[in-house]
Amino acid sequence: MTDQVVPPSEFYTDDFAADPYPAFARLRQDTPVCPVGGPRFDSYLITRFEDAKVALNDPRLSKDLYGPEQHYLRIFGPNSEGLNKNMLNSDPPEHSRLRQVVSQAFTSRRIEALRPRVAETVDNLLDKIIPQGQSDLMHDFAIPLPMMVICQLLGIPETDHERVLGWTQVIRTSGSSSRPPEEERAAVQLAQLRLHQYLTSLVQYKRAHPGDDLIGALVDACDNEGKLSERELVTTTFLLLFAGHQTTADFIGNATVALLTNPDQLDLLRTRPELLPSAVEELLRFDGPLPVASPRIATEDVEYQGVHIPRGSIVGVVINAANHDPAQFADPDRLDLSRVRGPHIGFGHGVHYCLGVSLARMEGQIGIGALLRRLPGLRLAVPADQLRRLPAASPFRGLLELPVEF
Ligand code: HEM
């Protein structure tokens, strides 16, 4: 074990954004618990599969960024409290209470009832694209599909979708424009503020006009059962809205590129569509949209792989490195859609395991299945290494554009 520090610069290059997997392999091999942020390290990256699983479920690694030590300030910066103080950034018992309220409203019946609507949304989006013979699939398909589905589930009126999408895209693509960083930060803060104001007034509207949607169910849990405060009602709605479309959009984009650059696997899936469920899992393992799990804080000194992680350190579990660990997956850098459904951690692990996993799988299977069925000549319109991506420093792995022809 060495004390070698990965130069942060390696993580902020275009090469890294295009293909982070060689750097992840080096970390896994040489410094599986890697201090970053020198000279006074305050962050550690965990890259091996077994360590990652343990860390994601380690109660000593807290998700409560809003306790007395206010760790959120180091992570999100000032003025960030508004929408981020939610289930994902809390520990049991608060986390358990919030998660239970949402789980009760996020029933499999409610998700399954969306299936025809998801299929219809997919078909409507493709009907618009097909006559054009070309498309930016991020803009025309991968982003609007999960956005429309989560808005429908939450009960966000169709007339507001565009506005909401505008704000969430400012947050998602932060750091990708040529604007100075202060302007970028100001734009993100403004988008968060507008979204906060919008969701606050939407919740009030839903209270006055109750409906059979997820926000309605959360309002009920707040007003009639006292399980949720007014502030939690809004931050939970934000978490569901953002987590519900951001990751799925990037997943569909990444998965499409993976298939188009692995023609043998594309052909396999076209001839054997029954592989779709396992294909979605393998595509998520191969190039997932959330490269690093949301930050954890060491509440006491801990040790992983013999490396001492002092109390107060930020710990990042590198999901996409762990999902390519050869100790867990044979020939991990190969896309193999017939791989036996392995226990990847693309949806996380432990108490914060993705709450929307059934919805994400449903959208992935229906969306990717329809793309292949209805666009038989689908191909990239630019070489894969010229695709415009979210910046390397983004917490998400995804594309800014996905130009295709068919
Ligand atoms: C949590 C991945 C889609 C809602 C998580 C986590 C991961 C993840 C890795 C755990 C993060 C951590 O421990 O730091 C994904 C991926 C998706 C996806 C890859 C799509 C392919 C969705 C959808 C929803 C959703 C459609 C629906 C609303 C959530 C929520 C949490 C979560 C609420 C927080 C759970 C908690 O803190 O207990 N997701 N997700 N996700 N996800 Fe997803």
Residues whose N, C-alpha, C, O or C-beta is under 5 A from the ligand:
A	BS01	HEM	M87 L88 R99 L240 A243 G244 T247 T248 F251 L290 A293 S294 I345 G346 F347 G348 V351 H352 Y353 C354 L355 G356 L359 A360
